[in-house]
Amino acid sequence: MLCQVASCQSFLHKLSVGTALGQRESELEKDSFRSYGNLAEICGLCVRFVDQGIFSTPNNPRLAEFVGSALEAYEAVRAGEGFALTGAWLEKLAIQYGIHPVRAR
């Protein structure tokens, strides 16, 4: 029912573009942006990274598909080191591959 509200429809549409969505880009008031963002995070539709914005996380790949993305993201964040920070890896999966950290578990 909430998706029937024009401002929520607009928020979800702008979120689906695939780039970071900030409050200014959403064209919503601060409280509305925060509320819609929180609800979308609860539903696993997005993840918010401080000072970066909200990123859409619509993908829920099968295990075989996830492995390739997970390995690519791991290699990208480890940058020649032996290991990668888990938080950086999960962030990369969310931003680049649209996979919510909960689904990456």
C-alpha positions as CSV (number, residue, x, y, z in Angstrom):
1,M,0.0,0.0,0.0
2,L,2.9,2.4,0.7
3,C,4.0,2.0,-2.9
4,Q,0.7,3.7,-3.9
5,V,2.0,7.0,-2.4
6,A,3.5,9.2,-5.1
7,S,6.5,10.2,-3.0
8,C,7.3,6.6,-2.2
9,Q,7.0,5.6,-5.8
10,S,9.4,8.4,-6.7
11,F,11.9,7.3,-4.1
12,L,11.9,3.7,-5.2
13,H,12.2,4.7,-8.9
14,K,15.2,7.0,-8.1
15,L,16.7,4.2,-6.0
16,S,16.5,1.7,-8.9
17,V,18.6,3.9,-11.1
18,G,21.7,2.2,-9.8
19,T,23.7,5.1,-8.4
20,A,24.0,6.4,-4.9
21,L,20.9,8.1,-3.8
22,G,21.2,11.0,-1.4
23,Q,18.6,13.2,0.2
24,R,19.2,16.0,-2.3
25,E,18.8,13.7,-5.3
26,S,15.6,12.2,-3.9
27,E,13.9,15.6,-3.9
28,L,12.3,14.6,-0.6
29,E,12.2,16.3,2.7
30,K,14.8,15.0,5.2
31,D,12.3,13.1,7.4
32,S,10.6,11.5,4.4
33,F,13.9,10.5,2.9
34,R,15.0,8.9,6.2
35,S,11.7,7.1,6.6
36,Y,11.6,5.6,3.1
37,G,15.3,4.7,3.3
38,N,14.8,2.9,6.7
39,L,11.8,1.0,5.3
40,A,13.7,0.0,2.2
41,E,16.6,-1.1,4.3
42,I,14.4,-3.2,6.5
43,C,13.0,-4.9,3.3
44,G,16.5,-5.5,2.0
45,L,15.9,-3.2,-1.0
46,C,18.9,-1.0,-0.2
47,V,21.8,-0.4,2.1
48,R,23.0,3.0,3.4
49,F,26.7,3.9,3.7
50,V,27.5,7.0,5.7
51,D,28.7,9.9,3.5
52,Q,28.0,7.9,0.3
53,G,24.2,7.6,0.2
54,I,21.8,4.7,-0.3
55,F,22.5,2.0,-2.8
56,S,19.9,-0.3,-4.3
57,T,20.4,-4.0,-3.5
58,P,17.8,-5.8,-5.7
59,N,19.9,-8.9,-6.5
60,N,19.6,-12.2,-4.8
61,P,21.8,-14.5,-6.9
62,R,21.9,-18.3,-6.8
63,L,24.9,-19.7,-5.0
64,A,26.7,-20.5,-8.3
65,E,26.2,-16.9,-9.5
66,F,27.1,-15.4,-6.1
67,V,30.5,-17.2,-6.0
68,G,31.8,-15.3,-9.0
69,S,30.7,-11.9,-7.8
70,A,32.0,-12.7,-4.3
71,L,35.4,-13.6,-5.6
72,E,35.6,-10.6,-7.9
73,A,34.6,-8.3,-5.0
74,Y,37.1,-9.9,-2.7
75,E,40.0,-9.6,-5.1
76,A,39.1,-5.9,-5.7
77,V,39.1,-5.0,-2.0
78,R,42.1,-7.0,-0.8
79,A,44.3,-5.0,-3.2
80,G,47.3,-7.3,-3.1
81,E,47.0,-8.1,0.6
82,G,46.4,-11.6,1.8
83,F,43.0,-10.8,3.3
84,A,40.2,-8.3,2.8
85,L,38.2,-6.6,5.5
86,T,34.7,-8.2,5.7
87,G,33.0,-4.8,5.9
88,A,34.8,-3.6,2.8
89,W,33.9,-6.8,0.9
90,L,30.2,-6.5,1.9
91,E,30.2,-2.9,0.9
92,K,31.7,-3.7,-2.5
93,L,29.1,-6.5,-3.1
94,A,26.3,-4.0,-2.3
95,I,27.6,-1.1,-4.3
96,Q,28.9,-2.9,-7.4
97,Y,26.8,-6.0,-7.5
98,G,23.6,-4.9,-5.8
99,I,23.7,-7.7,-3.2
100,H,22.5,-6.8,0.2
101,P,24.8,-7.9,3.1
102,V,22.0,-10.0,4.6
103,R,21.8,-12.0,1.4
104,A,25.6,-12.3,1.2
105,R,25.5,-14.3,4.4
